[in-house]
Each structure stands twice: as structure tokens, then as C-alpha cells.
Amino acid sequence: MKFGFRVPSLKKRIAARTSWKRVVRHNLGIKAPRGWGWLTNPKKAAYNRLYARTSVDPVKLVTRAAKRRSRLSDGAWLPVVLAVILATGILAAVSGK
């Protein structure tokens, strides 16, 4: 199980949206509502829930910082964004990927 920052991957983002399994499932109408993953694959749903609670998405941190920008004075959010980018790079280098 991964703890800490997730490494963003554009390739995996695109692959998730363009998979043939997703196309077939949606065309056949075999689609469970959001949040019903435990019904179709309980093991995967448990893993995903734990993963989401123990790791942090750096993209969301940047977007949240941008939203809070209006509350902060101009330029005050820049150190936060730089720290997130630096921490992501350090964690990626330490993990050896």
C-alpha cells in the first residue's frame, strides 16, 4: 500500500477513459451507480478506499491552493505550490521510479 504523494500519470488517466472494457460495459447498459464498486468487485473496492485515504493527490493540492488564492494576498500561495512540487520530486526520487 502506498502512503504519501501519488505520482500523476497522464498515460494512466487517458487509459482509464478509453478502455475497451469500459466501452463494452457502457454500451450493454451493465453499469452500476457510483459508489457501488463493492458490489461488482469487493476486493478492489476495499483496496481503492484504503488507497484514497492514505495517499495524497498533488494535482488536487495545487487546485485547492489556486482556489484559496483569492483569500490570500497575491503571491502568498506560490511557496505552497513550490513545496508540493518539490516534495513530489523528492518522493519520486526516493522511491526509485
C-alpha positions as semicolon CSV with decimal commas, in nm:
position;residue;x (nm);y (nm);z (nm)
1;M;0,000;0,000;0,000
2;K;0,127;0,346;-0,089
3;F;0,146;0,625;0,166
4;G;0,202;0,991;0,084
5;F;0,200;1,164;-0,253
6;R;0,068;0,993;-0,567
7;V;0,273;1,030;-0,883
8;P;0,044;1,178;-1,152
9;S;0,037;0,988;-1,482
10;L;-0,127;1,134;-1,792
11;K;-0,095;0,796;-1,968
12;K;-0,297;0,616;-1,698
13;R;-0,558;0,894;-1,694
14;I;-0,619;0,857;-2,067
15;A;-0,611;0,477;-2,050
16;A;-0,883;0,472;-1,783
17;R;-1,115;0,677;-2,004
18;T;-1,051;0,488;-2,326
19;S;-1,050;0,124;-2,216
20;W;-1,243;-0,124;-2,431
21;K;-1,389;-0,286;-2,119
22;R;-1,546;0,047;-2,022
23;V;-1,691;0,095;-2,371
24;V;-1,843;-0,256;-2,377
25;R;-1,990;-0,222;-2,028
26;H;-2,149;0,114;-2,104
27;N;-2,288;0,003;-2,441
28;L;-2,452;-0,305;-2,290
29;G;-2,604;-0,098;-2,013
30;I;-2,430;-0,305;-1,745
31;K;-2,326;-0,017;-1,527
32;A;-2,360;0,011;-1,152
33;P;-2,414;0,357;-0,998
34;R;-2,120;0,544;-0,849
35;G;-2,027;0,409;-0,510
36;W;-2,143;0,056;-0,588
37;G;-1,797;-0,082;-0,662
38;W;-1,820;-0,305;-0,356
39;L;-2,097;-0,493;-0,537
40;T;-1,905;-0,565;-0,858
41;N;-1,557;-0,620;-0,709
42;P;-1,538;-0,601;-0,326
43;K;-1,163;-0,666;-0,303
44;K;-1,078;-0,386;-0,546
45;A;-1,326;-0,151;-0,377
46;A;-1,166;-0,209;-0,035
47;Y;-0,818;-0,151;-0,176
48;N;-0,924;0,168;-0,355
49;R;-1,093;0,306;-0,045
50;L;-0,784;0,247;0,168
51;Y;-0,556;0,389;-0,105
52;A;-0,763;0,704;-0,136
53;R;-0,746;0,762;0,240
54;T;-0,372;0,701;0,279
55;S;-0,232;0,886;-0,023
56;V;-0,246;1,245;-0,143
57;D;-0,305;1,366;-0,499
58;P;-0,059;1,652;-0,574
59;V;-0,284;1,782;-0,855
60;K;-0,568;1,835;-0,607
61;L;-0,333;2,016;-0,370
62;V;-0,238;2,260;-0,647
63;T;-0,601;2,320;-0,748
64;R;-0,705;2,373;-0,387
65;A;-0,420;2,621;-0,346
66;A;-0,540;2,804;-0,656
67;K;-0,894;2,823;-0,517
68;R;-0,766;2,960;-0,189
69;R;-0,561;3,215;-0,380
70;S;-0,848;3,460;-0,371
71;R;-0,840;3,460;0,010
72;L;-0,464;3,503;0,028
73;S;-0,272;3,810;-0,080
74;D;-0,116;3,798;-0,428
75;G;0,182;3,561;-0,443
76;A;0,129;3,412;-0,096
77;W;0,022;3,074;-0,242
78;L;0,336;3,037;-0,452
79;P;0,551;2,888;-0,172
80;V;0,281;2,627;-0,107
81;V;0,274;2,517;-0,472
82;L;0,654;2,509;-0,491
83;A;0,673;2,299;-0,175
84;V;0,424;2,049;-0,318
85;I;0,618;2,021;-0,645
86;L;0,948;1,983;-0,460
87;A;0,807;1,720;-0,223
88;T;0,664;1,522;-0,515
89;G;1,002;1,523;-0,690
90;I;1,186;1,416;-0,375
91;L;0,942;1,133;-0,305
92;A;0,964;1,012;-0,664
93;A;1,344;1,014;-0,648
94;V;1,350;0,830;-0,315
95;S;1,109;0,562;-0,435
96;G;1,337;0,500;-0,735
97;K;1,080;0,543;-1,009
